[in-house]
């Protein structure tokens, strides 16, 4: 008997995101640091503010947050720090080891981990985690094996879609929104992401 995506979402304690194509639209912009032929590049990407606020809501809802990405990027390190991401793994060509390390560090079962991906490099984690989420822009093979597909694409609120789906299934989305909006709530301030002073 298959388990619905909503039932899977009720068990989630940790949500982990890929970066390129999930927290960004997948485009990678590279500028040379100097005009010399052998200059190194400066990489930059665009992130959605909706995803950042969603991470604040996720924390208020009791979820822990991670990132696992194949690329190494100073931009990702800066954004992860600004979002106060608890688990950040870059340079992970094989992402399962990082996911297993997160599971071990948090003491959860793999079925309590959700993973949001968009391409085949995400398969190893998506195949065994409790809730596999594909973005709207994901490759067809990824969508086919996902338990849930976000309405929006990567870099356009897909991360927030994933968080809202989980918190809705857990019956806490409306509550955490009100907690976030309460200016006197110290938990909301602690859960909130950075204000851009990177």
Buried (B, 14 or more C-beta within 10 A) or exposed (E): EEEEBBEBBBBBBBBBBBBBBBBBBBEEEEEEEEEEEEEEEEBBBEBBEBBBBBBBBBBBBEBBBBBBBBBEBEBBBEBBEBBBBBBBBBEBEEBBBBBBBBBEEBEBEBBBBBBBBBBEBBBBBBEBBBBBBBBBBBBEEBBEBBBBBBEBBBBBBBBBBBBBBBBEBBEBBEBBBEBBEEEEBEEBEEBBBEEEEE
